[in-house]
Amino acid sequence: MILSVFAAGAARAQQAQTSSSPSALPTINVEGANKTTAPTDAYQAPYQPPPADLGPLGTQDIANAPQSVDIVPESLIDNQQAETVNDILRYLPSVEVRDQQGLEVSRPQSRGFMGSIVQNVRLDGLNYIGTSAIAGENLSGIEVLNGLAGALYGPESPSGVFNYLLKHPTDQSFFTYTESYQSQSVLTEQIDAGGRIGPDQKLGYRINIVHGGGESYVDESSVNRTLGSIDLDYRFDNNTDVEAYFGHYATDITGVAGEISYNGNSTNKSNKSTILPQAVDPSQMGIGQPGAGSNLISDTGMVKITHQINQDWRFEAGGLYENANRGVYGITDTMINNSGDYYVSKNFASVPRFTIGSNSAYLNGRVWLYGMENDIALGTNGFINGQYNYNPSLKVFTCGSVTVACGNLYSPTVLSPALSSALVHGPEYEAGKLFEQSIITGDTIHFNHQWALQAVLNTSFIHSSSYAGTGALTSSTGQNGALSPTVSLMYKPNPQLMTYFTWANSTELSDQAPTSSASTPVKNPSVFLAPYHDTMYEAGAKYAFNPNFLVTIDGFRMTRPYATTDPTSEIFGVTGMQRNWGGELFAQGDITPDISAFGGVTYIDARLEGTDNVATNNMLVIGVPHWKSDILIDLHPAYWRGFAVTGAVHYESSRAATNTNNSFADPYATLDIGGRYSTVLFGHRATARFQVVNVTNKFYYSSIADGSSIVGANGGDTAWFGLPRTFEASLQVDF
């Protein structure tokens, strides 16, 4: 059926005529909410990709960008009732969300490479703490640039760039109230309002207020979420705009399923360590514990200025500061055998607070040399990131031990309230500081209407330090003038089709050796390794079947150094590389006026190579499936005016659960079914939405993560459960 729908779209495309120039693909229409347009009729599903913000390269139609770029639009976020970043990213087949210490303490990653804390995540283009919480209701979309992007954004891991796009002031005044429900009894209220006021309508505003609370999918669990944000912009004239944003978001989630830890020794295939157990019903009490979870508070301020110098040149500069407090007091169930027995510990030796101050300044323009158009990009971006620990560190409450069980996964036990008592810790101290600043130069040369060459060079200055509780410097590393180049060749055989080949080499801040302990001795504890160099080759094609429907296909090969602690020498260092190759097929937009589609399929072969260990060499990387597919179809025929139905399928093939590949997570598929109705109610537009997530109540692991090597720490591998069957409903009224 899906193939026939795509074929119908292709047939219509043969008749489509565009007014674009010979050198450009058809323009992708933007119908969703953006900086100047109020939200559209919710009955519609304008899932076509809006232009992307590519940092120093400026705003570009992704149909013309020589990179794999996926954009989740605001209309999809609204129609699927997504409340968190994790909810939104589950519709992208090249993306995995690596849970760390709770539902919203996670690292997004693309193409099977683990993301970093700050380098891979951005808020409106400025570096942001990736392991802090952000409300999905506050976003107008998420842009994901898959693959290496060091040339644009400075040293970072090869896991892509996740740019969270805030809602901005609108030219049209509007006021929307939404009441939503999520099983078992979480109720959420939201007010979203925007417009322009004052003389000549120079001052724009966007206010977003959210509060939700109740019992989540586990009995005696608790969810409490509060968002307050305001975005203001002032137009001095038609060419100059100053914007200021402030947001406060607090989330407190307790009692839901905790983390499963297993395989404490992953370097020897003959070890007696545990393997990943079968997934069970996560709604059982006792997998987590009442009162145990995460309390996250994030305060963010941002200022930006944009100035259109003339028709060809534009300048933009901005700064952001975030303070992220993280009370991470979750439950870890550590397996002690393969019969489901585990011991329980509460909280982690996690970072209780992060701070970041980030900046950017870009100048984009166009010049003509020797009869050829040159698109010039000049700029700088960077950040200072602070990391704070407790001194002394948190006291960890435990039940059981490596030889004594405290519960069983197949018959979990709710423990006494003592496990949920107040945690004991000392004051905070600055344990680490990371500085990065980059200078970017780029040029896209258009030889003619068909051929173009893009070259971007990033020159970076990086420095990282770690400190003891006494304030003494324990380790530091840095490099001045680190280079990250990218070169792309583009060819357009016709206005609807763009093909490209891209080569990239990117500097990445290296891993830091873990601390030493009696069970896991390390002879160079806390030492930073020399900066890494990652490489990518990518070839792809983008075809606009019609002005509102874009299909992208590409293939890639990427490598990253791999570090671990050698069990013989007890020295932490690079012992090989992670090599990922694969392909992506992604479609987005309106196949016909009545049918919208979003999603695709990704194949990845991710392996460890050159590890000098027969047990791990050439083995699959933990948590990366060969196949992942996420496809959403939205049916809204004209003769059903106001009605729409949606269906989404999420599939992952089996994933390696250990570095030795002696354990795998089972493949799974889940189905989401929903519908909505938009009408006029008492003179106001109203939209009712209903959705069932995971209709078949499939038990599965949403996240599998290694506990050693790449994350720079020793310990067991970890797994987090996916959501059970969940009912969602909402009523939105526009005043």
JOPEGI-V623467 format. One record per residue. N is the residue number from 1. PSI is psi in radians with two decimals (NA if undefined). OMEGA is omega in radians with two decimals (* if undefined). NEAR is the number of other ideal C-beta (glycine too) atoms within 10 Angstrom. Layout:
BEGIN
N:PSI:OMEGA:NEAR
N:PSI:OMEGA:NEAR
END
This chain:
BEGIN
1:-0.77:-3.13:6
2:-0.70:-3.14:12
3:-0.66:3.14:7
4:-0.60:3.08:8
5:-0.77:3.10:15
6:-0.69:-3.14:16
7:-0.69:3.11:11
8:-0.71:3.10:14
9:-0.70:3.14:21
10:-0.68:-3.14:15
11:-0.74:3.10:11
12:-0.60:-3.10:16
13:-0.50:-3.14:17
14:-0.41:-3.13:8
15:-0.20:-3.06:7
16:2.37:3.08:14
17:2.47:3.14:6
18:2.80:3.12:14
19:0.25:-3.11:7
20:2.80:3.11:15
21:2.80:-3.13:9
22:-0.41:-3.06:10
23:0.02:-3.05:15
24:2.58:2.99:15
25:2.82:3.10:23
26:2.49:3.14:22
27:2.36:3.07:15
28:2.03:-3.11:21
29:2.51:3.13:13
30:1.98:-3.12:15
31:-0.20:-3.11:18
32:3.12:3.12:22
33:2.35:3.07:26
34:-2.78:-3.00:19
35:-0.35:-3.07:19
36:-0.02:-3.03:13
37:2.29:3.08:16
38:2.82:-3.12:18
39:2.53:-3.11:23
40:3.09:3.07:15
41:2.10:-3.03:13
42:-0.28:3.10:22
43:-0.51:-3.13:18
44:2.91:3.10:18
45:1.23:-3.11:29
46:1.40:-3.06:21
47:0.09:3.12:26
48:2.57:-3.04:24
49:2.23:2.99:25
50:2.98:3.06:23
51:2.61:-3.09:19
52:2.56:3.03:23
53:1.85:-3.09:18
54:0.69:3.03:24
55:-2.11:-3.09:26
56:-0.33:3.11:26
57:-0.15:3.13:22
58:-2.93:-3.14:18
59:2.23:-3.09:12
60:2.60:2.94:17
61:2.18:-3.07:21
62:-0.30:3.08:23
63:-0.31:-3.13:23
64:0.02:-3.08:18
65:2.30:-3.13:22
66:0.73:3.07:24
67:2.78:3.02:28
68:1.94:-3.11:26
69:2.18:3.08:24
70:2.45:-3.13:27
71:2.13:3.01:24
72:2.01:-3.07:28
73:2.90:-3.11:26
74:-0.61:-3.13:20
75:-0.65:3.10:25
76:-0.72:3.11:24
77:-0.76:-3.14:22
78:-0.87:-3.04:25
79:-0.52:3.12:26
80:0.10:3.04:25
81:0.73:-3.12:24
82:2.29:-3.11:21
83:-0.35:-3.11:24
84:2.88:3.06:19
85:-0.68:3.12:23
86:-0.70:3.10:18
87:-0.68:-3.07:17
88:-0.76:-3.03:22
89:-0.24:-3.12:23
90:-0.11:3.12:24
91:0.07:-3.11:23
92:2.06:-3.02:27
93:-0.31:3.13:23
94:0.01:-3.02:26
95:2.38:2.94:25
96:2.57:3.04:32
97:2.04:-3.12:22
98:1.82:3.13:21
99:2.47:-3.09:22
100:-1.14:-3.13:24
101:0.32:3.13:24
102:3.11:-3.01:30
103:-0.60:-3.11:23
104:0.21:3.06:24
105:1.41:-2.97:22
106:2.84:3.08:25
107:2.04:3.04:23
108:2.58:3.13:25
109:2.64:-3.12:26
110:2.51:3.06:27
111:0.48:2.99:26
112:0.18:3.09:27
113:2.34:-3.11:27
114:2.40:3.11:23
115:2.83:3.12:26
116:3.13:-3.10:20
117:-0.72:-3.04:20
118:-0.48:-2.99:24
119:-0.51:-3.02:24
120:-0.07:-3.07:28
121:2.37:-3.12:25
122:2.63:3.04:26
123:1.96:-3.04:24
124:0.70:3.04:21
125:-0.09:-3.11:25
126:2.44:-3.10:23
127:2.45:-3.02:28
128:2.67:3.12:27
129:1.98:-3.07:25
130:-0.41:-3.11:25
131:0.40:2.96:24
132:2.90:-3.06:26
133:2.61:3.04:25
134:2.41:-3.07:27
135:2.27:3.09:24
136:-0.52:-3.14:22
137:-0.25:-3.10:25
138:0.05:-3.02:24
139:2.49:3.01:21
140:0.01:3.11:22
141:2.98:3.02:23
142:2.20:3.05:26
143:2.33:3.08:22
144:2.04:3.03:21
145:1.86:-3.10:26
146:2.44:3.07:27
147:-3.00:-3.09:27
148:2.39:3.13:33
149:0.42:-3.13:27
150:-0.51:3.13:29
151:-0.54:-3.12:29
152:-0.64:-2.94:26
153:0.10:3.10:29
154:-3.13:-3.06:30
155:2.25:3.13:27
156:2.89:3.11:27
157:2.85:-3.10:23
158:0.39:-3.06:30
159:0.27:3.08:29
160:-3.09:3.13:27
161:2.22:3.12:27
162:1.89:-3.08:24
163:1.90:3.13:25
164:2.14:-3.03:22
165:2.09:3.14:24
166:2.74:2.95:21
167:2.41:-3.04:23
168:2.92:3.08:21
169:2.62:-3.11:23
170:2.66:3.07:21
171:-0.60:3.11:13
172:2.33:3.11:11
173:2.43:3.08:13
174:2.78:3.09:17
175:2.15:-3.08:15
176:2.34:3.04:21
177:2.32:-3.13:17
178:2.30:3.01:20
179:2.21:-3.08:13
180:2.77:-3.12:20
181:2.46:3.03:18
182:2.36:-3.10:23
183:2.49:0.22:18
184:-0.73:-3.07:16
185:0.65:3.14:11
186:2.08:3.10:22
187:2.37:-3.09:13
188:2.34:3.07:21
189:2.49:-3.14:13
190:2.38:2.97:21
191:2.21:3.12:13
192:2.08:-3.07:24
193:2.57:3.14:17
194:2.91:3.11:26
195:-2.89:3.13:18
196:2.52:-3.09:18
197:3.04:3.06:11
198:3.08:3.12:10
199:2.27:3.11:6
200:0.31:3.08:8
201:0.67:-3.07:12
202:-0.47:-3.07:14
203:2.09:3.09:15
204:2.66:-3.13:23
205:2.68:3.00:18
206:2.07:-3.11:24
207:2.34:-3.14:17
208:2.11:3.14:22
209:2.22:-3.12:16
210:2.37:2.96:22
211:2.29:3.13:15
212:2.63:3.12:21
213:2.83:3.11:16
214:-2.91:-3.14:16
215:2.23:-3.11:15
216:-2.67:-2.97:26
217:-0.08:3.08:20
218:2.40:3.07:23
219:2.43:3.13:13
220:0.25:2.99:14
221:2.96:-3.07:24
222:2.41:3.06:18
223:2.30:3.08:25
224:2.04:-3.09:15
225:2.35:3.11:22
226:2.23:3.10:16
227:2.36:2.95:23
228:2.13:-3.12:16
229:2.62:3.06:21
230:2.35:3.11:15
231:2.15:-3.14:23
232:2.48:2.97:16
233:2.57:-3.13:21
234:2.16:3.14:14
235:1.82:3.10:17
236:-0.67:3.07:11
237:-2.94:-3.10:10
238:-0.19:-3.05:7
239:-0.24:-3.02:12
240:2.28:-3.09:14
241:2.31:3.06:20
242:2.29:-3.07:14
243:2.46:3.08:21
244:2.36:-3.11:14
245:2.46:2.95:23
246:2.35:3.14:14
247:2.47:3.05:21
248:2.20:3.12:13
249:2.24:3.12:23
250:2.33:3.12:18
251:2.36:-3.13:26
252:1.91:-3.09:16
253:2.10:-3.11:22
254:2.74:3.01:24
255:-0.11:3.12:24
256:3.03:-3.06:25
257:2.41:-3.12:28
258:-2.90:-3.09:25
259:2.41:3.04:24
260:2.15:3.12:26
261:2.41:-3.07:20
262:3.03:3.02:24
263:1.08:3.14:25
264:-0.29:3.10:21
265:1.81:-3.00:17
266:0.24:-3.05:27
267:0.01:-3.08:20
268:2.05:-3.08:13
269:-0.40:-3.11:16
270:0.17:-3.09:8
271:2.92:3.13:15
272:0.28:-3.06:9
273:2.81:-3.11:21
274:2.79:3.06:25
275:2.99:3.14:15
276:2.16:3.12:25
277:2.87:3.06:22
278:2.52:3.10:11
279:2.45:3.13:19
280:-3.13:-3.14:17
281:1.96:-3.08:15
282:-0.16:-3.13:21
283:-0.01:3.09:22
284:2.38:3.00:17
285:2.49:3.10:16
286:-0.38:3.00:21
287:-0.68:2.85:25
288:-3.01:3.12:29
289:2.48:3.11:31
290:2.34:3.12:19
291:-0.15:-3.14:17
292:2.31:-3.13:23
293:-2.38:-3.09:29
294:2.47:3.07:23
295:1.91:-3.02:17
296:2.33:3.10:25
297:2.17:-3.12:18
298:2.20:3.06:23
299:2.20:-3.01:15
300:2.36:3.01:24
301:2.50:-3.09:14
302:2.49:3.06:22
303:2.39:3.10:14
304:2.61:3.02:19
305:2.35:3.07:17
306:2.46:-3.14:16
307:2.12:3.07:16
308:1.78:-3.04:15
309:-0.86:3.04:13
310:-2.90:-3.07:8
311:-0.48:-3.03:8
312:-0.28:-3.01:13
313:2.47:-3.10:14
314:2.48:3.12:18
315:2.46:3.10:17
316:2.42:3.08:22
317:2.61:-3.12:16
318:2.85:3.08:20
319:2.61:-3.12:16
320:2.52:2.99:23
321:2.32:3.10:17
322:2.40:2.99:25
323:2.02:-3.06:16
324:1.87:3.05:23
325:2.33:-3.02:17
326:1.77:3.00:25
327:1.67:-3.04:17
328:1.71:-3.03:20
329:0.81:-3.05:23
330:-3.14:-3.10:26
331:2.35:2.98:28
332:2.16:3.04:22
333:1.86:-3.08:29
334:2.08:-3.09:23
335:2.36:3.11:24
336:-0.13:3.02:20
337:-3.12:-3.11:13
338:0.34:3.07:14
339:0.09:3.10:12
340:-0.02:3.14:19
341:2.51:-3.14:20
342:2.81:2.90:25
343:2.79:-2.97:20
344:2.39:2.98:25
345:2.57:3.13:21
346:2.28:3.14:23
347:2.98:-3.08:21
348:2.87:2.99:19
349:1.01:-3.01:12
350:2.89:-3.14:20
351:2.08:-3.10:20
352:-0.28:-3.12:17
353:2.42:2.99:20
354:2.59:2.94:23
355:2.67:3.07:17
356:2.39:2.96:25
357:2.00:-3.07:16
358:2.78:-3.06:24
359:2.78:3.02:17
360:2.63:3.05:25
361:2.17:-3.05:15
362:2.47:3.02:22
363:2.09:-3.14:18
364:2.44:3.12:20
365:-3.13:-3.08:17
366:2.29:3.05:14
367:2.81:3.11:12
368:2.19:3.10:10
369:2.20:3.11:9
370:0.64:3.10:6
371:0.11:-3.12:7
372:2.43:3.09:13
373:2.33:3.08:15
374:2.09:3.05:14
375:1.94:-3.02:19
376:2.42:3.06:15
377:2.17:3.06:21
378:2.45:3.14:16
379:-3.13:3.08:23
380:2.59:3.00:18
381:2.79:-3.13:26
382:-3.02:-3.09:20
383:2.86:2.92:25
384:2.12:-3.06:18
385:2.19:3.08:22
386:2.48:3.14:15
387:2.30:-3.03:21
388:2.47:3.09:18
389:2.98:3.04:23
390:2.57:3.06:21
391:1.86:-0.02:15
392:2.92:-3.08:11
393:2.99:-3.11:16
394:2.44:2.99:19
395:2.22:-3.09:13
396:2.17:3.09:13
397:2.32:-3.10:19
398:2.75:3.01:13
399:2.05:-3.07:20
400:-2.98:-3.13:18
401:-3.05:-3.14:11
402:-0.24:3.12:10
403:-0.15:-3.10:8
404:2.12:-3.12:10
405:2.54:3.04:19
406:-0.17:3.13:21
407:3.07:3.11:21
408:2.34:-3.04:15
409:-0.53:-3.08:19
410:-0.05:3.03:13
411:1.18:-3.01:10
412:2.75:-3.06:23
413:2.36:3.03:14
414:2.18:-3.05:17
415:2.99:-3.11:20
416:2.77:-3.13:9
417:-0.26:-3.12:10
418:-0.56:-3.13:8
419:-0.38:-3.10:19
420:0.24:-3.13:19
421:3.02:-3.07:11
422:2.48:3.14:7
423:2.58:-3.09:14
424:2.21:3.11:12
425:2.89:3.11:15
426:-3.01:3.12:13
427:2.86:3.12:9
428:2.61:2.97:15
429:2.71:3.13:14
430:1.97:-3.09:16
431:-0.29:-3.13:20
432:2.67:3.09:20
433:2.33:-3.14:16
434:2.23:3.12:21
435:2.30:3.03:14
436:2.38:3.01:25
437:2.32:-3.05:16
438:2.62:3.02:25
439:2.21:-3.04:17
440:2.33:3.00:24
441:2.40:-3.12:15
442:2.71:3.12:21
443:2.29:3.01:16
444:1.96:-3.09:21
445:2.11:3.09:15
446:1.78:-3.12:18
447:-0.67:3.07:12
448:-2.86:-3.10:12
449:-0.20:-3.06:12
450:-0.60:-3.02:15
451:2.44:3.08:13
452:2.65:3.12:23
453:2.23:3.13:15
454:2.29:3.09:23
455:2.26:3.14:15
456:2.33:3.13:24
457:2.25:3.11:15
458:2.21:3.06:27
459:2.05:-2.96:18
460:2.65:3.06:26
461:2.03:-3.04:17
462:2.52:3.08:23
463:2.33:-3.14:16
464:2.41:-3.13:21
465:2.62:3.02:17
466:2.63:-3.01:20
467:2.64:3.04:19
468:2.97:3.14:14
469:-0.35:3.10:16
470:-0.15:-3.06:8
471:-0.07:-3.13:9
472:2.44:3.08:7
473:2.19:-3.13:9
474:-0.49:3.14:15
475:2.65:3.08:17
476:2.73:3.07:14
477:2.78:3.13:17
478:2.90:3.09:14
479:2.35:3.08:16
480:2.34:3.10:9
481:0.47:3.08:9
482:2.28:-3.04:22
483:2.41:3.06:14
484:1.69:-3.13:27
485:2.68:3.01:15
486:2.36:3.10:24
487:2.31:-3.13:16
488:2.38:3.04:20
489:2.22:-3.08:16
490:2.48:3.13:20
491:2.27:3.13:13
492:1.70:3.12:21
493:-0.46:3.04:10
494:2.91:-3.03:10
495:-0.41:-3.09:17
496:-0.28:-3.01:20
497:2.31:3.03:14
498:2.25:3.06:25
499:2.71:-3.09:17
500:2.77:2.97:22
501:2.28:-3.07:15
502:2.34:2.98:24
503:2.37:-3.13:15
504:2.50:3.02:24
505:2.17:-2.99:16
506:2.36:2.99:30
507:2.51:3.10:24
508:2.36:3.04:24
509:2.32:-3.02:25
510:3.03:3.03:22
511:2.77:3.06:22
512:2.36:3.13:21
513:2.54:3.12:24
514:2.94:3.03:22
515:2.70:-3.10:13
516:2.56:3.08:17
517:2.99:-3.12:11
518:-0.65:-3.11:5
519:-0.50:-3.14:10
520:1.36:-3.10:17
521:2.45:3.09:12
522:2.20:-3.07:18
523:-0.28:3.07:13
524:1.03:-3.06:17
525:2.46:3.04:17
526:0.13:-3.12:19
527:2.37:3.03:20
528:2.41:3.03:19
529:2.93:3.10:18
530:2.61:3.14:11
531:2.50:3.14:18
532:2.89:2.99:21
533:2.06:-3.11:17
534:2.66:-3.08:25
535:2.52:3.11:16
536:2.41:2.93:24
537:2.27:-3.12:16
538:2.36:3.05:23
539:2.41:-3.08:17
540:3.05:3.11:19
541:2.53:3.11:14
542:2.25:-3.06:25
543:2.22:3.09:19
544:1.74:3.13:25
545:-0.60:3.00:23
546:3.02:-3.05:22
547:-0.30:-3.08:21
548:0.19:-3.08:25
549:2.00:-3.07:28
550:2.37:3.07:23
551:2.32:3.13:20
552:2.37:3.03:24
553:2.41:-3.13:17
554:2.83:3.02:24
555:2.64:-3.05:13
556:2.74:2.95:23
557:2.20:-3.04:14
558:2.56:3.12:26
559:2.62:3.11:19
560:2.40:3.06:24
561:2.59:-3.09:21
562:2.22:-3.08:22
563:2.52:3.07:22
564:3.01:3.09:26
565:2.09:3.13:26
566:2.17:-3.07:15
567:-0.36:-3.14:12
568:-0.92:-3.11:8
569:-0.31:-3.10:10
570:0.48:3.11:14
571:2.30:3.10:13
572:2.22:-3.14:26
573:3.09:3.12:17
574:2.19:-3.11:15
575:0.22:-3.14:20
576:-2.66:3.12:20
577:2.71:2.98:18
578:2.17:-3.13:23
579:2.04:3.12:19
580:2.26:2.96:20
581:2.68:-3.11:17
582:-2.83:-3.11:21
583:2.74:-3.10:15
584:2.45:2.98:26
585:2.12:-3.06:15
586:2.37:3.12:24
587:2.54:-3.04:22
588:2.25:3.04:25
589:-2.76:-3.08:24
590:1.92:3.05:25
591:-0.79:3.01:24
592:3.00:3.09:17
593:-0.35:-3.08:13
594:-0.17:-3.03:15
595:2.20:3.03:17
596:2.62:3.14:27
597:2.64:3.10:23
598:2.16:3.07:28
599:-2.93:-3.11:21
600:-2.62:-3.08:21
601:2.53:3.13:17
602:2.38:3.01:26
603:2.31:3.12:17
604:2.28:2.94:25
605:1.79:-3.06:14
606:2.06:-3.06:23
607:2.75:3.00:22
608:2.24:-3.11:25
609:2.54:3.07:14
610:0.61:-3.08:14
611:-0.14:-3.10:21
612:0.45:3.10:9
613:2.00:-3.08:20
614:-0.43:-3.11:10
615:-0.46:-3.07:17
616:-0.27:-3.07:24
617:2.31:3.13:14
618:0.33:3.11:13
619:2.74:3.13:21
620:2.52:3.12:22
621:2.43:-3.12:23
622:2.31:2.98:30
623:0.04:-3.10:24
624:1.97:3.13:24
625:2.66:2.99:24
626:-0.77:-3.07:17
627:2.37:3.01:15
628:2.30:-3.11:24
629:2.35:3.06:18
630:2.03:-3.08:22
631:2.19:3.09:18
632:2.24:3.05:22
633:2.30:-3.13:19
634:2.02:-3.10:26
635:2.10:-3.11:17
636:1.16:-3.08:22
637:2.63:-3.08:13
638:-0.58:-3.11:7
639:-0.11:2.99:6
640:0.65:-2.96:13
641:2.08:-3.12:10
642:-0.43:3.14:14
643:2.61:3.03:15
644:2.57:3.05:23
645:2.59:-3.12:14
646:2.64:3.03:22
647:2.33:-3.14:15
648:2.34:3.10:21
649:2.31:3.10:15
650:2.17:-3.09:24
651:2.41:2.98:17
652:2.34:3.03:26
653:3.12:-3.09:17
654:2.62:-3.13:14
655:2.41:3.05:26
656:2.36:-3.13:26
657:-0.18:3.11:28
658:2.75:3.10:29
659:-0.44:3.14:27
660:-0.05:3.13:22
661:0.54:3.06:18
662:0.10:-3.14:18
663:2.47:-3.12:21
664:2.58:2.96:17
665:2.37:-3.10:23
666:2.63:3.01:16
667:2.75:3.12:14
668:2.78:3.02:20
669:2.37:3.08:13
670:2.70:-3.11:21
671:2.30:3.03:15
672:2.33:3.12:20
673:2.35:-3.12:13
674:3.06:3.09:21
675:2.87:3.11:16
676:2.75:3.12:24
677:2.21:-3.13:15
678:2.27:-3.11:21
679:-3.07:3.06:13
680:2.16:-3.09:10
681:1.98:-3.11:13
682:0.71:3.07:6
683:0.05:-3.13:6
684:2.50:3.09:13
685:2.31:-3.12:18
686:2.51:3.12:16
687:2.18:3.06:24
688:2.33:-3.14:16
689:2.56:3.07:23
690:2.44:-3.13:15
691:2.52:2.99:21
692:2.04:3.11:18
693:2.35:-3.12:24
694:1.10:-3.04:18
695:-0.71:-3.07:14
696:0.03:-3.13:10
697:0.84:3.13:13
698:2.33:3.05:17
699:2.21:-3.08:17
700:2.93:3.05:20
701:2.17:3.12:24
702:-0.40:-3.07:24
703:2.26:3.02:21
704:2.17:-3.06:26
705:2.51:3.09:22
706:2.53:-3.11:24
707:0.09:-3.12:20
708:-3.02:3.06:24
709:-1.77:-2.95:25
710:-0.58:3.14:22
711:0.00:3.06:19
712:0.56:3.14:18
713:2.71:3.06:17
714:2.65:3.12:23
715:3.14:-3.12:20
716:2.74:3.00:22
717:2.78:-3.02:26
718:2.71:3.12:27
719:2.56:3.09:26
720:2.50:-3.11:22
721:2.56:2.97:23
722:2.87:-3.11:20
723:2.48:2.98:23
724:-3.04:3.09:19
725:2.26:-3.07:15
726:2.34:3.10:19
727:2.34:-3.14:12
728:2.40:3.11:21
729:2.62:3.12:16
730:2.71:3.02:19
731:2.11:-3.14:14
732:2.25:3.13:22
733:2.27:3.13:16
734:2.14:-3.11:20
735:NA:*:10
END
